[in-house]
Amino acid sequence: MKEELFPFIYYENGKLKIDGVDAEKLAKEFGTPLYVYSQSALEYWFREFDSAFSSVEHITCFAVKSNSNLSILKVLGNLGAGADTVSKGEIFRALNAGIDPKKIVFAGVGKRPDEIEYGLEKGILMFNVESESELYTINRVAERLGKVAPIAFRVNPEVDAKTHPYISTGLKTSKFGVTFDEAVELYRKAKELRNVEPIGIHFHIGSQITDVSAFGEATRKVAEIVRELHSIGIEIKYFDAGGGLGINYNPSEPPVPTKALADQLIPLVKKLGCTLVLEPGRRIAGNAGVLLTKVIYKKEREEKLFYIVDAGMNDLARPSLYKAYHHIVPAIKKEGELRKADVVGPICETGDVLAEDRELPLLREEEIIAILSAGAYGFTMASNYNSRPKPAEVIVKDGKAKVIRQRENLGDLISREVLF
Ligand SMILES: Cc1ncc(COP(=O)(O)O)c(C=O)c1O
């Protein structure tokens, strides 16, 4: 009997499977904590996204910040994905995974001159410029290299994405982008410069957005700017609508179909005659990955039951950072009594909580559990806090598992340090 949690992540005869492999087996073979990705799920989510835009010219640039493992990037690159990057390191990763530089966009509020130089030398599609000062820096670096930098301005459309304030980015008060009012003037200034060429426009209003009307509102506003730019002879070829489409963190709720987002964007962008650029991250990788962890200890208090597991906020930061919800299931399905418990990590911080007051089946020590929806902003946000080596990453397809990042060891923790 099969019970699907997410595509390619399911219970079969009471055992949790990821793309055909038992979660328990994976934990035994590769140890815990362990990030496990389903290649079939990645492919599924990429196609679900990309095909919604098949009626228009478009490039789906996967947001590398959400999952930057080379093999993940390669899987997506093979399906035609480009890359949305925010650092020289992310461009380096995308290129190493074989992604075409002409499908790489580069955003970020604090691009350093050496990063701009790197992007120019590699011939990326465009720089998404986030301030007037940055425009001049790009122009200067390009002049020094004898190049012309293709640019877009990241414009804040000032719409409320109705998501967590830490991942809401399109408001007037946010540090990102340039304001709606200054955009046209900045394009005029850019047009006067010899070593930049404005070819696109960009916005990104936030992440984990499930009310797609915010995208429609943003697109309408930014389209106004494009029409004005076209009327003054500045040709905008690329309309980059950012990322941000949300996922269902609870398997019992359906995800917002990407088509709902496409319906908001396509009619407006088609009229402008632009190529659409999209930057999904979470939507592609989020529900393609899980974090397996082992219950080390059980602690009963009068008021509380704690499960202390071997994954902490250093491995998966989202719950402690945003109080984000991640569904948790045991590797072996259990019927019967549910009890409220806190699932906590080993880190010496009170905030190291993976789930609070969560109704869970009774778990025993040594049991393996899976923290779902951990494929995006999971490993990429992991740290070595408390001197804990980072977990391994494994990809699974059709019943076969491959390590795509080895577990760090104690030597890795000190390998860059100098004992004086
Ligand atoms: C500029 C930009 N594009 C795309 C993304 C990806 O967002 P998401 O993972 O929500 O699709 C982000 C995330 O913060 C971003 O800052």
The ligand as an SDF file (V2000), in Angstrom:
LIG
                    3D

 16 16  0  0  0  0  0  0  0  0999 V2000
   16.6230   37.7480   -6.2310 C   0  0  0  0  0  0  0  0  0  0  0  0
   16.0500   36.4530   -5.8290 C   0  0  0  0  0  0  0  0  0  0  0  0
   15.5730   35.6240   -6.7660 N   0  0  0  0  0  0  0  0  0  0  0  0
   15.0450   34.4140   -6.4580 C   0  0  0  0  0  0  0  0  0  0  0  0
   14.9760   33.9820   -5.1530 C   0  0  0  0  0  0  0  0  0  0  0  0
   14.3900   32.6300   -4.8810 C   0  0  0  0  0  0  0  0  0  0  0  0
   13.2600   32.6850   -4.1380 O   0  0  0  0  0  0  0  0  0  0  0  0
   12.3820   31.3890   -3.8950 P   0  0  0  0  0  0  0  0  0  0  0  0
   13.2710   30.3290   -3.3800 O   0  0  0  0  0  0  0  0  0  0  0  0
   11.3570   31.7920   -2.9420 O   0  0  0  0  0  0  0  0  0  0  0  0
   11.7910   30.9950   -5.2310 O   0  0  0  0  0  0  0  0  0  0  0  0
   15.4300   34.8210   -4.1310 C   0  0  0  0  0  0  0  0  0  0  0  0
   15.3100   34.3850   -2.7330 C   0  0  0  0  0  0  0  0  0  0  0  0
   15.4340   35.0660   -1.7930 O   0  0  0  0  0  0  0  0  0  0  0  0
   15.9910   36.0860   -4.4690 C   0  0  0  0  0  0  0  0  0  0  0  0
   16.4650   36.8930   -3.5350 O   0  0  0  0  0  0  0  0  0  0  0  0
  1  2  1  0
  2  3  1  0
  2 15  2  0
  3  4  2  0
  4  5  1  0
  5  6  1  0
  5 12  2  0
  6  7  1  0
  7  8  1  0
  8  9  2  0
  8 10  1  0
  8 11  1  0
 12 13  1  0
 12 15  1  0
 13 14  2  0
 15 16  1  0
M  END
$$$$
